[in-house]
Amino acid sequence: MTDGLVLDPYVIRAFTEDDRNFILATWMRSLRAAPCYRFIPSNAFYSRLESVIWRILASHDVRVACFKDEPAHIVGWVCGTKHFLDFIYVKRHSRRCGLTARLIDDLGLTAPIRCTFWTASAERFIPLWQYKPSLLEWG
């Protein structure tokens, strides 16, 4: 008996329009911190990346992790297709509890996972994850 202790407080749900700004902000902030993007001037980085992200969100699958009792409180999200992962984000306090794996499973991906974007956080998943930016259509 757990005496009210919630062992798994998270649920994976469908993406809603209310999630868009949080996903855009966390995706862009995460990439901006990555060493490979630091040399790009900020105005070019943000304006170009924002249009790419909006296009991806409109055409790829997005799943959101949140608290069971607070569906608006996002703790993570995943974007991609059944063939590749565009990006995954999990808040620091919710990491290392299996949430990344649950989000990827919910998307239907299996190893090796090919990724269109990459940050230092993804390094710990090598060799299960592979960086393949050529899969992304920058349009």
VEXMARZA-108514 format. One record per residue: residue number from 1; residue in three letters; z, x, y of N, C-alpha, C, O in turn. Coordinates in steps of 0.1 Angstrom, whole numbers, always signed. Each point is the difference from the previous one (the first is absolute). Layout:
+-----+-----+-------+-------+-------+-------+-------+-------+-------+-------+-------+-------+-------+-------+
!   n ! res !   n_Z !   n_X !   n_Y !  ca_Z !  ca_X !  ca_Y !   c_Z !   c_X !   c_Y !   o_Z !   o_X !   o_Y !
+-----+-----+-------+-------+-------+-------+-------+-------+-------+-------+-------+-------+-------+-------+
! NUM ! ALA !     Z !     X !     Y !     Z !     X !     Y !     Z !     X !     Y !     Z !     X !     Y !
...
+-----+-----+-------+-------+-------+-------+-------+-------+-------+-------+-------+-------+-------+-------+
END
This chain:
+-----+-----+-------+-------+-------+-------+-------+-------+-------+-------+-------+-------+-------+-------+
!   n ! res !   n_Z !   n_X !   n_Y !  ca_Z !  ca_X !  ca_Y !   c_Z !   c_X !   c_Y !   o_Z !   o_X !   o_Y !
+-----+-----+-------+-------+-------+-------+-------+-------+-------+-------+-------+-------+-------+-------+
!   1 ! MET !    +0 !    +8 !   -12 !    +0 !    -8 !   +12 !    +0 !    +9 !   +12 !    +7 !   +10 !    +1 !
!   2 ! THR !   -15 !   -14 !    +9 !    -1 !    +8 !   +12 !    +8 !    -4 !   +12 !    +1 !    +7 !   +10 !
!   3 ! ASP !    +6 !   -18 !   -11 !    +9 !    -6 !   +11 !    -8 !    +0 !   +13 !    +6 !    +4 !   +10 !
!   4 ! GLY !   -18 !   -10 !   -10 !    -7 !    -2 !   +13 !    -8 !   +12 !    +4 !    -8 !    -1 !   +10 !
!   5 ! LEU !    +8 !   +12 !   -17 !    -8 !   +12 !    +3 !   -15 !    -3 !    -4 !    -3 !    -4 !   -11 !
!   6 ! VAL !    -5 !    +5 !   +21 !   -15 !    -2 !    -3 !    -6 !   +13 !    -4 !    -1 !   +10 !    +8 !
!   7 ! LEU !    -3 !    -9 !   -21 !    -6 !   +13 !    -5 !   -14 !    +2 !    +5 !    -4 !   +11 !    +2 !
!   8 ! ASP !    -3 !   -22 !    +0 !   -14 !    +2 !    +5 !    -2 !   -10 !   +12 !    -4 !   -12 !    -2 !
!   9 ! PRO !    +6 !   +17 !   +14 !    +0 !   -10 !   +11 !   -15 !    -2 !    +5 !    -1 !    -8 !   +10 !
!  10 ! TYR !    -9 !   +14 !   -16 !   -13 !    +0 !    +6 !    -9 !   -10 !    -8 !    +2 !    -3 !   -12 !
!  11 ! VAL !   -12 !    -2 !   +19 !   -11 !    -8 !    -6 !   -13 !    +4 !    +6 !    +0 !    +5 !   +12 !
!  12 ! ILE !   -11 !    -5 !   -20 !   -13 !    +3 !    +5 !    -7 !   -13 !    +3 !    +0 !   -10 !    -8 !
!  13 ! ARG !    -5 !    +8 !   +20 !    -7 !   -12 !    +4 !   -13 !    +3 !    +6 !    -4 !   +11 !    +2 !
!  14 ! ALA !    -4 !   -22 !    +0 !   -13 !    +1 !    +6 !    +1 !    +4 !   +15 !   +10 !    -3 !    +7 !
!  15 ! PHE !   -20 !   +10 !    -2 !    -1 !    +4 !   +14 !    -3 !   -13 !    +8 !    -7 !    -9 !    -4 !
!  16 ! THR !   +14 !    +9 !   +16 !    -3 !   -11 !   +10 !    -4 !    +6 !   +13 !    +2 !   +12 !    +2 !
!  17 ! GLU !    -8 !   -20 !    +7 !    -4 !    +6 !   +13 !   +12 !    +5 !    +8 !    -2 !    +9 !    +8 !
!  18 ! ASP !   +14 !   -14 !   -11 !   +12 !    +4 !    +7 !    +3 !   +15 !    -3 !    +8 !    +6 !    +7 !
!  19 ! ASP !   -13 !    -1 !   -18 !    +3 !   +14 !    -5 !    -9 !   +10 !    +7 !    +2 !   +12 !    -1 !
!  20 ! ARG !   -13 !   -16 !    +7 !   -11 !    +9 !    +4 !    +5 !   +11 !    +9 !    -3 !   +12 !    -1 !
!  21 ! ASN !   +11 !   -16 !   +12 !    +4 !   +10 !    +9 !   +10 !   +11 !    -6 !    -1 !   +11 !    +4 !
!  22 ! PHE !   +10 !   -16 !   -13 !    +9 !   +10 !    -6 !    -8 !    +9 !    -9 !    +2 !   +12 !    +0 !
!  23 ! ILE !   -12 !   -17 !    -7 !    -8 !    +9 !    -9 !    -8 !    +9 !    +8 !    -1 !   +12 !    -3 !
!  24 ! LEU !    -6 !   -16 !   +14 !    -7 !    +9 !    +9 !    +8 !   +11 !    +5 !    -3 !   +11 !    +0 !
!  25 ! ALA !   +15 !   -15 !    +6 !    +9 !   +10 !    +6 !    +5 !   +10 !   -10 !    +0 !   +12 !    +3 !
!  26 ! THR !    +4 !   -16 !   -15 !    +5 !   +10 !    -9 !   -11 !    +8 !    -6 !    +3 !   +12 !    -3 !
!  27 ! TRP !   -14 !   -17 !    +1 !   -12 !    +7 !    -6 !    -4 !   +11 !   +10 !    -1 !   +12 !    -3 !
!  28 ! MET !    +0 !   -16 !   +16 !    -5 !   +10 !   +10 !   +11 !   +10 !    +3 !    -3 !   +12 !    +1 !
!  29 ! ARG !   +16 !   -16 !    +0 !   +11 !   +10 !    +2 !    +1 !   +10 !   -11 !    +2 !   +12 !    +2 !
!  30 ! SER !    -4 !   -17 !   -15 !    +1 !    +9 !   -11 !   -11 !   +10 !    +0 !    +3 !   +12 !    -3 !
!  31 ! LEU !   -15 !   -16 !    +6 !   -11 !    +9 !    +0 !    +1 !   +10 !   +12 !    -3 !   +12 !    -2 !
!  32 ! ARG !    +8 !   -17 !   +13 !    +1 !    +9 !   +12 !    +9 !   +11 !    -3 !    -2 !   +11 !    +6 !
!  33 ! ALA !   +12 !   -13 !   -14 !   +10 !   +11 !    -3 !    -6 !   +10 !   -10 !    +6 !   +11 !    -2 !
!  34 ! ALA !   -16 !   -14 !    -5 !    -6 !    +9 !   -10 !    -7 !   +12 !    +7 !    -7 !    -2 !    +9 !
!  35 ! PRO !    +9 !   +14 !   -14 !    -6 !   +12 !    +6 !   -15 !    -1 !    +2 !    -5 !    +6 !   +10 !
!  36 ! CYS !    -2 !   -12 !   -19 !   -14 !    +0 !    +1 !    -6 !    -8 !   +11 !   -12 !    +1 !    +3 !
!  37 ! TYR !   +20 !   -10 !    +3 !    -4 !    -8 !   +11 !    +5 !    +4 !   +13 !    -4 !    -6 !   +11 !
!  38 ! ARG !   +12 !   +16 !   -10 !    +7 !    +4 !   +12 !   -10 !    +6 !   +11 !    +3 !    -1 !   +12 !
!  39 ! PHE !   -14 !    +7 !   -17 !    -9 !    +6 !    +9 !    -9 !   -10 !    +8 !    -7 !    +4 !   +10 !
!  40 ! ILE !    +7 !   -17 !   -15 !    -9 !   -10 !    +7 !    +7 !    -5 !   +12 !   +12 !    -4 !    +0 !
!  41 ! PRO !   -19 !    +3 !   +11 !    +6 !    -5 !   +13 !    +5 !   -15 !    -3 !    -6 !    -7 !    -7 !
!  42 ! SER !   +18 !    +4 !   +13 !    +6 !   -13 !    -3 !    -9 !   -12 !    +3 !    +0 !    -9 !    -8 !
!  43 ! ASN !    -6 !    +9 !   +19 !    -8 !   -11 !    +4 !   -12 !    -3 !   -11 !    -3 !   -11 !    -3 !
!  44 ! ALA !    -3 !   +22 !    -1 !   -11 !    -1 !   -10 !    +6 !    -4 !   -14 !    -6 !    -8 !    -7 !
!  45 ! PHE !   +17 !   +14 !    +4 !    +7 !    -3 !   -13 !    +3 !   -15 !    -1 !    -4 !    -6 !   -10 !
!  46 ! TYR !   +11 !    +1 !   +20 !    +5 !   -14 !    -1 !   -11 !   -10 !    +1 !    -1 !   -10 !    -7 !
!  47 ! SER !    -9 !   +12 !   +16 !   -10 !   -10 !    +2 !    -9 !    +0 !   -12 !    -4 !   -11 !    -4 !
!  48 ! ARG !    +0 !   +22 !    -2 !    -9 !    +0 !   -11 !    +7 !    -5 !   -13 !    -5 !    -8 !    -7 !
!  49 ! LEU !   +17 !   +13 !    +5 !    +8 !    -4 !   -12 !    +3 !   -15 !    +0 !    +0 !    -7 !   -10 !
!  50 ! GLU !    +4 !    +2 !   +22 !    +3 !   -15 !    +1 !   -11 !    -9 !    -5 !    +2 !    -9 !    -8 !
!  51 ! SER !   -14 !   +12 !   +12 !   -12 !    -8 !    -4 !    -2 !    +2 !   -15 !    -4 !   -10 !    -7 !
!  52 ! VAL !    +6 !   +21 !    +2 !    -2 !    +3 !   -15 !   +10 !    -8 !    -8 !    -3 !    -7 !   -10 !
!  53 ! ILE !   +16 !    +7 !   +15 !   +10 !    -7 !    -7 !    -2 !   -15 !    +0 !    +2 !    -7 !   -10 !
!  54 ! TRP !    -6 !    +2 !   +22 !    -2 !   -15 !    +0 !   -11 !    -4 !    -9 !    +1 !   -10 !    -7 !
!  55 ! ARG !   -11 !   +18 !    +6 !   -11 !    -3 !   -10 !    +4 !    +1 !   -14 !    -3 !    -9 !    -8 !
!  56 ! ILE !   +12 !   +19 !    +5 !    +5 !    +1 !   -14 !    +9 !   -12 !    -3 !    -1 !    -6 !   -11 !
!  57 ! LEU !   +10 !    +2 !   +20 !    +9 !   -11 !    -3 !    -8 !   -13 !    -2 !    +5 !    -8 !    -8 !
!  58 ! ALA !   -16 !    +7 !   +15 !    -8 !   -13 !    -2 !    -7 !    +0 !   -13 !    -4 !   -11 !    -5 !
!  59 ! SER !    +1 !   +22 !    -1 !    -8 !    +0 !   -12 !    +6 !    +5 !   -13 !    -5 !    -1 !   -11 !
!  60 ! HIS !   +17 !    +7 !   +12 !    +7 !    +5 !   -12 !   +13 !    -8 !    -3 !    +5 !    -8 !    +8 !
!  61 ! ASP !    +1 !    +9 !   -20 !   +12 !    -7 !    -4 !   +12 !    +7 !    +7 !    +1 !   +12 !    +1 !
!  62 ! VAL !    +8 !   -20 !    +4 !   +12 !    +4 !    +6 !   +12 !    -8 !    -6 !    -1 !   -12 !    +0 !
!  63 ! ARG !   +11 !   +20 !    -4 !   +12 !    -6 !    -6 !   +12 !    +5 !    +8 !    +0 !   +12 !    +4 !
!  64 ! VAL !   +10 !   -20 !    -2 !   +12 !    +3 !    +8 !   +12 !    -1 !    -8 !    +3 !   -10 !    -7 !
!  65 ! ALA !    +6 !   +20 !    +9 !   +13 !    +0 !    -6 !   +10 !    -4 !   +10 !    +0 !    +5 !   +12 !
!  66 ! CYS !    +9 !   -14 !   -15 !   +10 !    -5 !   +10 !   +13 !    -4 !    -8 !    +0 !    +0 !   -12 !
!  67 ! PHE !   +10 !    -3 !   +20 !   +12 !    -4 !    -7 !    -2 !   -15 !    -5 !    -6 !    -8 !    +7 !
!  68 ! LYS !   +12 !    +5 !   -18 !    -2 !   -13 !    -6 !    +5 !   -11 !    +9 !    -7 !   -10 !    +2 !
!  69 ! ASP !   +18 !   +13 !    +5 !    +6 !   -11 !    +9 !    -5 !    +1 !   +14 !    +4 !    -8 !    +9 !
!  70 ! GLU !   -13 !   +18 !    -6 !    -6 !    +2 !   +14 !   -14 !    +4 !    -1 !    -3 !   +12 !    +1 !
!  71 ! PRO !    -6 !   -21 !    -4 !   -14 !    +4 !    -2 !    -7 !    +6 !   +12 !   -10 !    +6 !    -1 !
!  72 ! ALA !   +16 !    -8 !   +13 !    -6 !    +6 !   +12 !    +5 !   +15 !    +2 !    -6 !    +7 !    +8 !
!  73 ! HIS !   +16 !    -3 !   -16 !    +5 !   +14 !    +1 !    -8 !    +9 !   -10 !    +4 !    +1 !   -11 !
!  74 ! ILE !   -14 !    +5 !   +16 !    -9 !    +9 !    -8 !    +7 !   +13 !    -3 !    +5 !    +7 !   +10 !
!  75 ! VAL !    -5 !    -3 !   -22 !    +5 !   +13 !    -4 !   -11 !   +10 !    -5 !    +2 !   +12 !    -2 !
!  76 ! GLY !   -14 !   -18 !    -1 !   -11 !    +8 !    -4 !   -12 !    -9 !    -2 !    +0 !   -12 !    +1 !
!  77 ! TRP !   -12 !   +19 !    -3 !   -12 !    -7 !    -2 !   -10 !    +9 !    -6 !    +1 !   +13 !    +0 !
!  78 ! VAL !   -11 !   -19 !    -6 !   -11 !    +8 !    -6 !   -13 !    -6 !    +4 !    -1 !   -13 !    +1 !
!  79 ! CYS !   -10 !   +21 !    +0 !   -13 !    -5 !    +3 !   -10 !    +8 !    -8 !    +1 !   +12 !    -1 !
!  80 ! GLY !   -10 !   -19 !    -5 !   -10 !    +6 !    -8 !    -8 !   -10 !    -8 !    -1 !   -12 !    +3 !
!  81 ! THR !    -6 !   +17 !   -14 !    -7 !    -9 !    -9 !    +4 !    +4 !   -14 !    +9 !    +8 !    -2 !
!  82 ! LYS !   -15 !   -14 !    -8 !    +3 !    +3 !   -13 !    -5 !   +14 !    -4 !    +4 !    +5 !   -11 !
!  83 ! HIS !   -12 !    +1 !   +19 !    -6 !   +13 !    -3 !    +6 !   +11 !    +8 !    -1 !   +12 !    -5 !
!  84 ! PHE !    +7 !   -14 !   +16 !    +6 !   +11 !    +8 !   +11 !    -6 !   +10 !    +0 !   -12 !    +3 !
!  85 ! LEU !    +8 !   +22 !    +1 !   +11 !    -3 !    +9 !    -4 !    +5 !   +14 !    -3 !   +11 !    +2 !
!  86 ! ASP !    +4 !   -20 !    +8 !    -2 !    +4 !   +13 !   +13 !    +6 !    +6 !    -1 !   +11 !    +5 !
!  87 ! PHE !   +12 !   -18 !    -6 !   +12 !    +5 !    +6 !   +12 !    -8 !    -6 !    -2 !   -12 !    -4 !
!  88 ! ILE !   +13 !   +19 !    +3 !   +12 !    -7 !    -4 !   +11 !    +5 !    +9 !    +1 !   +12 !    +3 !
!  89 ! TYR !    +8 !   -21 !    +1 !   +11 !    +4 !    +8 !   +13 !    -7 !    -5 !    +0 !   -12 !    -3 !
!  90 ! VAL !   +10 !   +20 !    +2 !   +14 !    -5 !    -3 !   +10 !    +6 !    +9 !    +0 !   +12 !    +2 !
!  91 ! LYS !    +8 !   -21 !    +4 !   +10 !    +5 !   +10 !    +9 !   +10 !    -8 !    +3 !    -1 !   -12 !
!  92 ! ARG !    +2 !   +11 !   +20 !    +8 !   +11 !    -6 !   +12 !    -5 !    -8 !    +2 !    +5 !   -11 !
!  93 ! HIS !    +5 !   -15 !   +16 !   +12 !    -5 !    -8 !    -4 !    -7 !   -13 !    +9 !    -3 !    -8 !
!  94 ! SER !   -21 !    -1 !    +7 !    -4 !    -7 !   -13 !    -8 !    +9 !    -9 !    -5 !    -5 !   -10 !
!  95 ! ARG !    +4 !   +17 !   +12 !    -7 !   +10 !    -8 !    +8 !    +4 !   -12 !   +12 !    -1 !    +0 !
!  96 ! ARG !   -19 !    +5 !   -10 !    +6 !    +5 !   -13 !    +8 !   -10 !    -8 !   +10 !    +3 !    -6 !
!  97 ! CYS !   -15 !   -15 !    +7 !    +6 !   -11 !    -8 !   -10 !    -8 !    -8 !    +2 !   -11 !    -5 !
!  98 ! GLY !   -14 !   +17 !    +4 !   -11 !    -6 !    -7 !    -9 !   -10 !    +7 !    -9 !    -6 !    -5 !
!  99 ! LEU !   +11 !    +5 !   +18 !    -7 !    -9 !    +8 !   -15 !    +4 !    +2 !    -9 !    -8 !    +0 !
! 100 ! THR !    +7 !   +21 !    +1 !   -14 !    +5 !    +1 !    -8 !    -4 !   -13 !   -11 !    -5 !    +1 !
! 101 ! ALA !   +17 !    +8 !   -12 !    -6 !    -4 !   -13 !    -3 !   -15 !    -1 !   -10 !    -4 !    -5 !
! 102 ! ARG !   +20 !    -4 !    +9 !    -2 !   -15 !    +0 !   -11 !    -4 !    +9 !    -8 !    -9 !    -4 !
! 103 ! LEU !    +6 !   +15 !   +16 !   -10 !    -4 !    +9 !   -14 !    +4 !    -6 !   -10 !    -8 !    +0 !
! 104 ! ILE !    +9 !   +20 !    -6 !   -12 !    +4 !    -6 !    -4 !    -8 !   -12 !   -11 !    -4 !    -2 !
! 105 ! ASP !   +21 !    +0 !    -7 !    -2 !    -8 !   -11 !    -5 !   -14 !    +5 !    -9 !    -6 !    -7 !
! 106 ! ASP !   +15 !    +1 !   +17 !    -4 !   -13 !    +5 !   -15 !    +0 !    +5 !    -7 !   -11 !    -1 !
! 107 ! LEU !    +3 !   +22 !    +6 !   -14 !    +2 !    +4 !   -10 !    +1 !   -12 !   -12 !    -2 !    +1 !
! 108 ! GLY !   +18 !    +6 !   -12 !    -8 !    +1 !   -12 !    -6 !   +14 !    -3 !    -9 !    +2 !    -8 !
! 109 ! LEU !   +14 !    +8 !   +15 !    -5 !   +14 !    -1 !    +7 !    +7 !   -12 !   +11 !    -3 !    -4 !
! 110 ! THR !   -19 !   +12 !    -3 !    +6 !    +8 !   -10 !    -4 !   +14 !    +2 !   -10 !    +3 !    +7 !
! 111 ! ALA !   +18 !    +7 !   -12 !    -3 !   +14 !    +2 !   -12 !    +4 !    -7 !    -4 !    -5 !   -11 !
! 112 ! PRO !    -4 !   +15 !   +16 !    +3 !    +7 !   +13 !    -4 !    -9 !   +11 !   -10 !    -7 !    +0 !
! 113 ! ILE !   +18 !    +7 !   +11 !    -2 !    -9 !   +11 !    -8 !    +8 !   +11 !    +5 !   +11 !    +4 !
! 114 ! ARG !   -16 !   -16 !    +0 !    -8 !    +7 !   +10 !    +4 !    -6 !   +14 !    +0 !   -12 !    +1 !
! 115 ! CYS !    +3 !   +21 !    +8 !    +5 !    -4 !   +13 !   -10 !    +3 !   +12 !    -5 !   +11 !    +0 !
! 116 ! THR !    +3 !   -20 !    +9 !    -9 !    +2 !   +11 !    +7 !    +7 !   +12 !    -7 !    +6 !    +8 !
! 117 ! PHE !   +20 !    -8 !    -7 !    +8 !    +7 !   +10 !   +11 !    +8 !    -7 !    +4 !    -3 !   -11 !
! 118 ! TRP !    +1 !   +13 !   +18 !   +10 !    +9 !    -6 !   +10 !    +5 !   +10 !    -4 !    +4 !   +11 !
! 119 ! THR !   +17 !    -3 !   -15 !   +10 !    +6 !    +8 !    +9 !    +9 !    -9 !    -2 !    +0 !   -12 !
! 120 ! ALA !   +11 !    +7 !   +18 !    +8 !    +9 !    -8 !    +9 !    -7 !   -10 !    +3 !    +5 !   -11 !
! 121 ! SER !    +0 !   -18 !   +14 !    +8 !    -8 !    -9 !    -7 !    -2 !   -14 !    +6 !    -2 !   -10 !
! 122 ! ALA !   -19 !    +2 !   +11 !    -8 !    -2 !   -12 !    +0 !   +12 !   -10 !    -3 !    -1 !   -11 !
! 123 ! GLU !    +6 !   +13 !   +17 !    -1 !   +12 !    -8 !    +9 !    -1 !   -13 !    -4 !    +6 !   -10 !
! 124 ! ARG !   +15 !   -13 !   +10 !    +9 !    +0 !   -11 !    -6 !    -8 !   -12 !    +5 !    +0 !   -11 !
! 125 ! PHE !   -16 !    -8 !   +14 !    -7 !    -8 !   -11 !   -11 !    +8 !    -7 !    -6 !    -6 !    -9 !
! 126 ! ILE !    +3 !   +18 !   +14 !   -11 !    +8 !    -7 !    +5 !    +3 !   -14 !   +12 !    +4 !    -1 !
! 127 ! PRO !   -19 !    -5 !   -10 !   -15 !    -2 !    -1 !    -3 !   -15 !    -2 !   -12 !    -3 !    -3 !
! 128 ! LEU !   +22 !    -6 !    +4 !    -4 !   -14 !    -3 !    -8 !    -6 !   +12 !    -7 !   -10 !    -3 !
! 129 ! TRP !    +8 !   +16 !   +15 !    -8 !    -5 !   +11 !    -9 !   +11 !    +4 !    +3 !   +12 !    -1 !
! 130 ! GLN !   -15 !   -16 !    +5 !   -11 !   +10 !    +5 !    -5 !    -5 !   +13 !    -3 !   -12 !    +2 !
! 131 ! TYR !    +2 !   +22 !    +7 !    -6 !    -3 !   +13 !   -15 !    -1 !    +0 !    -6 !   +10 !    -3 !
! 132 ! LYS !    +0 !   -21 !    +6 !   -14 !    -2 !    +0 !    -4 !    -8 !   +12 !    -4 !   -11 !    +0 !
! 133 ! PRO !    +3 !   +18 !   +12 !    -3 !    -7 !   +12 !   -15 !    -5 !    +0 !    -3 !    -9 !    +8 !
! 134 ! SER !    -5 !   +15 !   -16 !   -14 !    -4 !    -1 !    -1 !   -15 !    -4 !   -11 !    -6 !    +2 !
! 135 ! LEU !   +21 !    +0 !    -8 !    -1 !   -14 !    -4 !    +1 !    -9 !   +12 !    -4 !   -12 !    -1 !
! 136 ! LEU !    +9 !   +17 !   +12 !    +1 !    -9 !   +12 !   -13 !    +0 !    +8 !    -6 !   +10 !    +3 !
! 137 ! GLU !    +2 !   -23 !    +0 !   -11 !    -1 !    +9 !    +5 !    -2 !   +14 !    +6 !   -10 !    +4 !
! 138 ! TRP !    -9 !   +20 !    +5 !    +5 !    +1 !   +13 !    -7 !   -10 !    +9 !    +5 !    -3 !   +11 !
! 139 ! GLY !   -17 !    -1 !   -14 !    -8 !   -10 !    +7 !    +2 !    +0 !   +14 !    -7 !    -7 !    +7 !
+-----+-----+-------+-------+-------+-------+-------+-------+-------+-------+-------+-------+-------+-------+
END
